[in-house]
Amino acid sequence: MFIKQAFNYLHDSWRYIVGAVVIFIASQLGALPFVLIAALKVMGEGGDITSLDDPATLMTALDSNLTLFLMLLSFVIGLVAVVLIVKYLHNQPLKAVTTSRKKVDWGRIWFSFLLVAIPTILLTVVDYYSNPDDYIVQFEAVPFIILAIIAILMIPLQTSFEEYLFRGYLMQGIGVIAKNRWLPLIITSVVFGGLHFFNPEVDKLGNIIMIYYIGTGFFLGIITLMDEGMELALGFHAGNNLIAALLVTADWTVFQTNSILKDISNPSAGFDILIPVLVMYPILIGIMAWKYKWTNWREKLFGNITPPPKLSEEQIEY
Protein backbone atom coordinates (compact mmCIF):
# COMPACT_ATOMS: atom_id res chain seq x y z
CA MET A 1 0.00 0.00 0.00
CA PHE A 2 2.77 2.49 0.81
CA ILE A 3 4.10 2.63 -2.74
CA LYS A 4 0.82 1.82 -4.45
CA GLN A 5 -1.01 4.77 -2.91
CA ALA A 6 1.14 7.11 -5.03
CA PHE A 7 -1.02 6.03 -7.99
CA ASN A 8 -3.87 8.01 -6.41
CA TYR A 9 -2.06 11.24 -7.23
CA LEU A 10 -0.23 12.76 -10.19
CA HIS A 11 2.49 10.17 -10.82
CA ASP A 12 3.80 10.67 -14.37
CA SER A 13 7.43 9.64 -14.78
CA TRP A 14 8.49 13.12 -15.85
CA ARG A 15 7.15 14.58 -12.62
CA TYR A 16 9.50 12.43 -10.54
CA ILE A 17 12.46 13.24 -12.79
CA VAL A 18 11.77 16.98 -12.64
CA GLY A 19 11.07 16.77 -8.92
CA ALA A 20 14.34 14.96 -8.16
CA VAL A 21 16.34 17.51 -10.17
CA VAL A 22 14.68 20.48 -8.45
CA ILE A 23 15.23 18.96 -5.01
CA PHE A 24 18.89 18.32 -5.79
CA ILE A 25 19.42 21.89 -7.01
CA ALA A 26 17.63 23.33 -3.98
CA SER A 27 19.79 21.36 -1.55
CA GLN A 28 22.94 22.48 -3.36
CA LEU A 29 21.86 26.12 -3.25
CA GLY A 30 21.25 25.62 0.45
CA ALA A 31 24.98 24.94 0.89
CA LEU A 32 25.96 28.35 -0.51
CA PRO A 33 25.65 30.28 2.79
CA PHE A 34 28.18 27.93 4.40
CA VAL A 35 30.69 28.36 1.59
CA LEU A 36 30.19 32.13 1.35
CA ILE A 37 30.52 32.74 5.10
CA ALA A 38 33.60 30.52 5.28
CA ALA A 39 35.12 32.40 2.32
CA LEU A 40 34.47 35.77 3.94
CA LYS A 41 36.05 34.56 7.17
CA VAL A 42 39.19 33.33 5.38
CA MET A 43 39.53 36.50 3.30
CA GLY A 44 38.94 38.68 6.36
CA GLU A 45 41.89 36.99 8.04
CA GLY A 46 44.08 37.47 4.97
CA GLY A 47 43.99 33.80 4.01
CA ASP A 48 43.89 32.16 0.60
CA ILE A 49 40.31 31.43 -0.48
CA THR A 50 41.50 28.51 -2.60
CA SER A 51 42.40 26.72 0.64
CA LEU A 52 38.68 26.04 1.05
CA ASP A 53 38.95 23.52 -1.78
CA ASP A 54 40.30 21.22 0.92
CA PRO A 55 37.26 19.82 2.81
CA ALA A 56 39.28 19.64 6.03
CA THR A 57 40.04 23.37 5.80
CA LEU A 58 36.45 24.22 4.93
CA MET A 59 35.11 22.26 7.89
CA THR A 60 37.40 24.04 10.35
CA ALA A 61 37.17 27.57 8.95
CA LEU A 62 34.32 28.52 11.28
CA ASP A 63 33.24 27.79 14.83
CA SER A 64 32.05 24.19 14.99
CA ASN A 65 28.53 25.11 16.09
CA LEU A 66 28.17 27.63 13.28
CA THR A 67 29.58 25.07 10.83
CA LEU A 68 27.04 22.50 11.97
CA PHE A 69 24.17 24.99 11.65
CA LEU A 70 25.18 26.04 8.14
CA MET A 71 25.72 22.44 7.04
CA LEU A 72 22.29 21.42 8.28
CA LEU A 73 20.70 24.47 6.63
CA SER A 74 21.12 22.93 3.18
CA PHE A 75 19.14 19.88 4.30
CA VAL A 76 16.38 22.07 5.70
CA ILE A 77 16.09 23.85 2.36
CA GLY A 78 16.06 20.47 0.64
CA LEU A 79 13.22 19.33 2.90
CA VAL A 80 11.22 22.43 2.02
CA ALA A 81 11.78 21.60 -1.65
CA VAL A 82 10.51 18.03 -1.13
CA VAL A 83 7.35 19.31 0.58
CA LEU A 84 6.66 21.84 -2.21
CA ILE A 85 7.34 19.32 -4.98
CA VAL A 86 5.03 16.73 -3.42
CA LYS A 87 2.27 19.27 -2.87
CA TYR A 88 2.36 21.27 -6.07
CA LEU A 89 3.90 18.93 -8.67
CA HIS A 90 2.11 15.75 -7.57
CA ASN A 91 -0.90 17.20 -5.74
CA GLN A 92 -0.10 14.70 -2.99
CA PRO A 93 -0.45 15.31 0.75
CA LEU A 94 2.73 14.83 2.75
CA LYS A 95 1.01 12.16 4.81
CA ALA A 96 0.75 9.95 1.73
CA VAL A 97 4.54 10.11 1.27
CA THR A 98 5.02 9.31 4.96
CA THR A 99 2.74 6.37 5.64
CA SER A 100 -0.12 4.21 4.38
CA ARG A 101 -1.87 4.54 7.74
CA LYS A 102 -4.74 6.94 8.29
CA LYS A 103 -2.40 9.24 10.19
CA VAL A 104 1.29 9.40 10.99
CA ASP A 105 2.10 7.05 13.89
CA TRP A 106 4.28 9.08 16.24
CA GLY A 107 4.51 6.11 18.57
CA ARG A 108 6.44 4.25 15.88
CA ILE A 109 8.78 7.22 15.39
CA TRP A 110 9.59 7.44 19.11
CA PHE A 111 9.94 3.67 19.49
CA SER A 112 12.51 3.53 16.70
CA PHE A 113 14.27 6.64 18.00
CA LEU A 114 14.72 5.08 21.44
CA LEU A 115 15.58 1.68 19.96
CA VAL A 116 18.78 3.14 18.51
CA ALA A 117 19.44 5.96 21.01
CA ILE A 118 19.46 3.91 24.21
CA PRO A 119 21.82 1.13 22.99
CA THR A 120 24.13 3.73 21.41
CA ILE A 121 24.44 5.61 24.69
CA LEU A 122 24.96 2.43 26.71
CA LEU A 123 27.57 1.00 24.31
CA THR A 124 29.43 4.32 24.26
CA VAL A 125 29.53 4.46 28.07
CA VAL A 126 30.79 0.86 28.22
CA ASP A 127 33.46 1.56 25.61
CA TYR A 128 34.52 4.76 27.39
CA TYR A 129 35.15 2.92 30.65
CA SER A 130 36.70 -0.07 28.88
CA ASN A 131 39.05 2.06 26.77
CA PRO A 132 39.49 5.38 28.57
CA ASP A 133 42.67 6.21 26.65
CA ASP A 134 40.62 6.36 23.43
CA TYR A 135 38.59 9.33 24.60
CA ILE A 136 38.93 12.77 26.10
CA VAL A 137 36.09 14.57 27.87
CA GLN A 138 35.65 17.92 26.12
CA PHE A 139 32.38 18.99 27.70
CA GLU A 140 31.95 22.75 28.03
CA ALA A 141 28.53 23.90 29.19
CA VAL A 142 27.89 26.90 26.92
CA PRO A 143 29.15 25.42 23.61
CA PHE A 144 27.36 22.15 24.40
CA ILE A 145 24.06 23.89 25.15
CA ILE A 146 24.32 25.76 21.84
CA LEU A 147 25.13 22.48 20.11
CA ALA A 148 22.16 20.77 21.76
CA ILE A 149 19.76 23.50 20.61
CA ILE A 150 21.04 23.36 17.04
CA ALA A 151 21.09 19.56 16.98
CA ILE A 152 17.66 19.01 18.53
CA LEU A 153 16.03 21.53 16.21
CA MET A 154 17.84 20.79 12.95
CA ILE A 155 19.18 17.24 12.88
CA PRO A 156 15.65 15.76 12.77
CA LEU A 157 15.02 18.05 9.80
CA GLN A 158 18.24 16.86 8.15
CA THR A 159 17.38 13.20 8.62
CA SER A 160 13.75 13.80 7.62
CA PHE A 161 14.94 15.32 4.35
CA GLU A 162 16.98 12.22 3.57
CA GLU A 163 14.12 9.91 4.54
CA TYR A 164 11.45 11.83 2.64
CA LEU A 165 13.70 11.95 -0.41
CA PHE A 166 14.88 8.32 -0.44
CA ARG A 167 12.37 6.21 1.51
CA GLY A 168 9.41 8.43 0.58
CA TYR A 169 9.53 10.35 -2.67
CA LEU A 170 12.01 8.23 -4.66
CA MET A 171 10.78 4.93 -3.20
CA GLN A 172 7.28 5.72 -4.42
CA GLY A 173 8.44 7.30 -7.67
CA ILE A 174 10.64 4.40 -8.75
CA GLY A 175 7.97 1.98 -7.52
CA VAL A 176 5.18 3.42 -9.65
CA ILE A 177 7.50 3.51 -12.68
CA ALA A 178 8.95 0.00 -12.22
CA LYS A 179 5.70 -1.40 -10.76
CA ASN A 180 7.58 -3.50 -8.23
CA ARG A 181 9.10 -3.16 -4.77
CA TRP A 182 12.56 -4.67 -5.15
CA LEU A 183 13.92 -2.15 -7.66
CA PRO A 184 13.13 0.97 -5.57
CA LEU A 185 14.58 -0.83 -2.53
CA ILE A 186 17.85 -1.53 -4.33
CA ILE A 187 18.19 1.83 -6.09
CA THR A 188 17.35 4.04 -3.12
CA SER A 189 19.59 2.01 -0.79
CA VAL A 190 22.61 2.03 -3.08
CA VAL A 191 22.26 5.71 -4.00
CA PHE A 192 21.72 6.68 -0.35
CA GLY A 193 24.85 4.82 0.68
CA GLY A 194 26.80 6.01 -2.34
CA LEU A 195 26.26 9.66 -1.52
CA HIS A 196 28.24 9.09 1.68
CA PHE A 197 31.29 8.23 -0.42
CA PHE A 198 32.48 11.83 -0.09
CA ASN A 199 32.34 11.81 3.72
CA PRO A 200 35.73 12.19 5.44
CA GLU A 201 35.17 8.82 7.15
CA VAL A 202 35.76 7.12 3.80
CA ASP A 203 39.22 8.70 3.46
CA LYS A 204 40.09 7.65 6.99
CA LEU A 205 38.64 4.15 7.08
CA GLY A 206 38.71 3.18 3.42
CA ASN A 207 36.06 2.07 0.96
CA ILE A 208 35.01 -0.84 3.18
CA ILE A 209 32.89 1.57 5.19
CA MET A 210 30.60 1.87 2.16
CA ILE A 211 29.25 -1.55 3.16
CA TYR A 212 27.97 0.11 6.33
CA TYR A 213 26.42 3.07 4.50
CA ILE A 214 24.74 0.99 1.81
CA GLY A 215 23.72 -1.60 4.39
CA THR A 216 22.09 1.18 6.40
CA GLY A 217 20.19 2.21 3.29
CA PHE A 218 18.89 -1.34 2.88
CA PHE A 219 17.95 -1.51 6.57
CA LEU A 220 15.93 1.71 6.33
CA GLY A 221 14.34 0.61 3.06
CA ILE A 222 13.37 -2.82 4.41
CA ILE A 223 11.68 -1.47 7.54
CA THR A 224 9.83 1.10 5.40
CA LEU A 225 8.45 -1.51 3.01
CA MET A 226 7.64 -4.06 5.70
CA ASP A 227 5.90 -1.48 7.89
CA GLU A 228 4.07 0.16 4.97
CA GLY A 229 5.34 3.58 6.05
CA MET A 230 8.54 5.33 6.96
CA GLU A 231 7.85 6.27 10.60
CA LEU A 232 10.37 3.70 11.85
CA ALA A 233 13.00 4.95 9.40
CA LEU A 234 12.37 8.56 10.45
CA GLY A 235 12.82 7.74 14.12
CA PHE A 236 15.89 5.54 13.67
CA HIS A 237 17.74 8.00 11.44
CA ALA A 238 17.03 10.96 13.73
CA GLY A 239 18.07 9.02 16.84
CA ASN A 240 21.27 7.75 15.26
CA ASN A 241 22.46 11.14 14.02
CA LEU A 242 21.33 13.17 17.02
CA ILE A 243 22.99 10.98 19.63
CA ALA A 244 26.16 10.78 17.52
CA ALA A 245 26.37 14.58 17.30
CA LEU A 246 25.83 15.12 21.02
CA LEU A 247 27.82 12.23 22.42
CA VAL A 248 31.05 11.63 20.49
CA THR A 249 33.00 13.47 17.82
CA ALA A 250 36.36 12.90 16.14
CA ASP A 251 38.64 14.86 13.86
CA TRP A 252 37.84 12.54 10.95
CA THR A 253 34.02 12.52 11.12
CA VAL A 254 31.64 14.55 8.97
CA PHE A 255 30.10 16.11 12.10
CA GLN A 256 32.81 17.68 14.27
CA THR A 257 30.90 19.04 17.22
CA ASN A 258 31.23 20.33 20.78
CA SER A 259 30.08 16.93 21.98
CA ILE A 260 30.64 15.43 25.42
CA LEU A 261 33.42 13.10 24.28
CA LYS A 262 36.06 13.18 21.58
CA ASP A 263 37.39 9.94 20.14
CA ILE A 264 41.18 10.25 19.80
CA SER A 265 41.86 6.63 18.94
CA ASN A 266 43.43 5.66 15.64
CA PRO A 267 40.48 4.14 13.77
CA SER A 268 40.84 1.15 11.53
CA ALA A 269 38.20 -0.53 9.44
CA GLY A 270 37.91 -4.27 9.63
CA PHE A 271 35.26 -6.81 10.51
CA ASP A 272 33.82 -4.41 13.09
CA ILE A 273 32.44 -2.34 10.20
CA LEU A 274 30.24 -5.31 9.30
CA ILE A 275 28.82 -5.80 12.82
CA PRO A 276 25.99 -3.24 12.46
CA VAL A 277 25.00 -4.62 9.05
CA LEU A 278 25.32 -8.33 9.83
CA VAL A 279 24.36 -8.37 13.52
CA MET A 280 22.71 -5.21 14.83
CA TYR A 281 20.39 -4.45 11.92
CA PRO A 282 18.97 -8.00 11.72
CA ILE A 283 18.33 -7.89 15.48
CA LEU A 284 16.55 -4.53 15.18
CA ILE A 285 14.49 -5.80 12.24
CA GLY A 286 13.56 -8.83 14.31
CA ILE A 287 12.43 -6.65 17.24
CA MET A 288 10.35 -4.45 14.94
CA ALA A 289 8.88 -7.46 13.15
CA TRP A 290 7.86 -9.00 16.49
CA LYS A 291 6.37 -5.78 17.84
CA TYR A 292 4.44 -4.86 14.72
CA LYS A 293 3.65 -8.43 13.61
CA TRP A 294 5.08 -8.20 10.10
CA THR A 295 4.04 -10.92 7.69
CA ASN A 296 4.19 -11.61 3.95
CA TRP A 297 7.87 -10.67 3.68
CA ARG A 298 8.42 -11.90 0.15
CA GLU A 299 5.53 -9.95 -1.30
CA LYS A 300 6.29 -6.74 0.58
CA LEU A 301 9.97 -6.71 -0.38
CA PHE A 302 10.02 -8.32 -3.81
CA GLY A 303 6.44 -8.37 -5.10
CA ASN A 304 5.02 -6.58 -8.09
CA ILE A 305 2.70 -3.60 -7.80
CA THR A 306 -0.54 -3.71 -9.75
CA PRO A 307 -1.73 -0.20 -10.54
CA PRO A 308 -5.36 0.56 -9.73
CA PRO A 309 -7.74 1.37 -12.59
CA LYS A 310 -6.67 4.61 -14.25
CA LEU A 311 -8.35 7.55 -12.57
CA SER A 312 -9.92 10.42 -14.44
CA GLU A 313 -8.77 13.94 -13.64
CA GLU A 314 -11.90 14.38 -11.51
CA GLN A 315 -11.13 11.23 -9.46
CA ILE A 316 -7.51 12.12 -8.60
CA GLU A 317 -7.18 13.10 -4.95
CA TYR A 318 -6.07 16.64 -4.25
N, C-alpha and C positions, 0 to 999 in steps of 0.2 A: 504493500500500500504506500509506503513512504515515497518510492520513486514513481509509482504509477499515478499518484494523485497529481503529479505535474501535468498530466494530460488534460486536466480540467481547466488549464489556463493556457495562455498563449505560449506555445512550445516549439515554434518553428526552429529549425537548426540554426538559421542565420541569427536569430535572436541570442542564442547562447554564445555564438562566436563573437558577435558584436559586444555582448555583455562582458565576456571574459577579457576582451581587449580593453574596453573602457575601465574595468576594474583594475587591470594591471597598470594602465597609464595613471589612474588616480592615485594608486598606492605609491608609484614612483614619484609623482609630483609631491606627495606628502613627505618625501624624504628631503626635499629641497631646503626647508628651513634648517635642518640639522647641518647640511653641507655649507649653507650660506653663513650661518652663525659661527661655525668652526673656522671658515675661511676668514671672516672678519676678525676673529680672535687672533689667529695666526698672523695676519697682516698687521694688526694693531700692536703686536709684540715684535714686529720687524722680522718675522719668520718668512720662510719660502712657502708660498701657497701650494706649490707642487708636492710638498711633503705630505699633503693630505691624500695623495694617491696611494700611500701606504695605509691599509686599514688599521694597523696598530697605532699609527700616528693620529688618524682621524678619531679613533675611539678614545684617545687620551687627551685630545685637544681641549676639551671642556671638563667642567666638574662632572663627576660620574652621575649624580642625580639629574643634572640638566641633560646629559647625554642620553640617559635612559628615557627621560620624558620626550625628547625630540625623536628618538628612535621609535618609540611607541606611537608617536603622533601619526606617522605614515600608515600604521595599521588602522588607527581610528578613522582616518580619511578613507582608507580602503573599505572599511566596514560601512561607512556612510554610502559609498558607491554601490556596494552590494545591495543595501536596502533600497536605494533609488532605482537600481536596475530591475530588481525583482518587482517592485511596485509599478513602475511606469513602463518598462519594456515588456514585462510578462503579465501585467495586471494580476499579480499573485500576492496574496497576503504573506507576511513574513512567517506566520505560524505554519503555513503549508510547506515552507522550506525547512522548518525546524522539526516538525513531528507529524505523524499521521493520527495522533490522538486529538480529541476534541479541543484540548487546550494543552499548553506546554506544562510538562510535569516537573515542577521545581524540586520535588522530592527526589527524583532521579538525578538531577543536576547536583544536589547537595550530597547525595549518597556517593556518587562517583568522585566528587571533590574530596570527600573525607577518606574514601577508599585509597586514594593515592597520597593524600597529605599526611595522614597519621603514620603509615609505614615509613614514608620518607623521613619524617622528623625522628622517629624512633631509630631507624637505621643510621641516620647521621649522628645521633647522640652516641649510639653504641660504637660507631667507628671513631668518633672523636676521643672517647675514653680508651679505646683499644689502641689507637695510633695517635697519641697526642702530639708527636713531633711533626705530623703531617698538616697540622692546623695552627693558625694563630687567631686569637680572639681580637677582632678589630672593632668591636661594638663602641659606637659613640652615639649618645642619645639623640642629639639634634639631627645629624645627618641620617640616622636610621629612621627617625620619625618622618622626615621628609621623604625618604625612600619608601616607607610603608604607605604613606598617603598616595604617592605616585603609583606604586605597584598595585595597591588595592583598587584604585580607581581605573587604571589603564591596562594592566595586564589582562584582566578578563575581557576587555575590548579587543586587545591584540589577539588573544586565543580565539575569541568569538569570530573575528574576521577570518582567521584561517579555517575554522570549522564551517562557517557559513559558505565560504568559497569552495572548499574541497568536499566536505561531507554533506553539504547542502546543495548549493547551486550547481556545481560541476557533477556531483553524484547523480542528481536528477537529470541534468542536461544530457550527459553521456548516456544515461539509462534510457531516456525517451528516444534518443537517436539510435542506439544499438539495440534497444528493446530486450535487454537482458541485464542481469545484476553483476555478473562476474567481470565484465569489461570495465564498468565504472569503478568497481572495487580495485582492480589492478591499476588502472590509469591514475586515479586520484592518489593512491597510496605511493606509487613510484614517483610521481611528480612532486607530491608533498615532501617525500624524503629527499628527492634530488635537489630541491631548492635549498636544502641545508648544506649542500656541497661547498658553498662559499663561506660557511661559518669557520671561525678560527680554530674550532675544535678539530676540524678535518686536517688542517696543517699540523696540529700538534700530535694527534693520535693516529693519523693515517686514514686511508680510504675505508678501512675495515669498519669504522664507525658508521658508515653509510648503511650497514646492515641494521644498526639500531634505529636510524632515522626512518628508513623504509619500512622496517618492521613495526615501528610505532604507527606509521600511516596505515598499515594493514590492520593493526589492532583497533585503531579508531574507526576504520571503515567497517570491520566485522561487527563491532558492537552497535554501530549505527544501523546496519542492515538487519541484524538479528532483532534489534529492539524496535524496529520500524520508526526510528526517530533519532535525533542526534543529541538528546539531552545528556546521555551518559558521556558522549564524546566531549561535549561542552564542559561538563564538570571536571572530567579527568584532565583535560588539557589546561584548564585554568588552575587547578590545584597543583599540577606538576610545575608549571612555570612560576606561579606565585611563590610557592614554598622555596623553589630553587633560588629565586631572586632575593628573598629575605634571609635565607639561612646560610648559604655558602656561595662564595665567589672564588674566582681564580684569575690569574693574569691571562690565561689562554681561552677563557670562555667568551661567548658572544655578549652575555650580560655581565659586566664588571660593575658591581654595586657596593654600596656601603652596608653590606650584609653583616650578620653577627660573626660569622667565621670566614676565614680565607684559607683555601686549600693551597699549601705551599709544596706539596709533594710533587715528585717528578712523575707525571702520568705516563702510563704505557697501555697500549691497547692490545688485549689478548682475548682469551676465552671469556673474561669477565664482561666484555662488551655484549656477548651473546646471552648472558644471564637474563636480562629483562625480556628479550624476545623469546627465548626458549623456555624460561621458567616462570618469570613473574607475570607476563601477559597471559599465558594459558591459565594460570591460577586465577587471575582477575576475571578472565572471561568465564571461567567455571563458577566463580562466586556470583557474577551477574546472571548467568544462565540459571543458576539455582534459585536466586531471589526472584527473578522475573519470569521463571518457568518457560524458557525459550524451547521451542520445538521446530520441527520441519527445517532443519539446518540446510540441507542440500538445496531445497527450493529457494530459501531466502538468500543464500549466498551465490548460487550458480544458476538459478532458474531463469527462464525467459519471462518477459513482461508482455502480456497481451493488451494492446491499447483498447480502451473502451470505444464504443461506437462514436464516430466523428461527430463532434458537437457543432451546431450552427453558431453563428456569431451571437445570437440571442441567448443561447444556452450556456455560453462560456461564463464562468464565475468571475465576478469583478469585486 
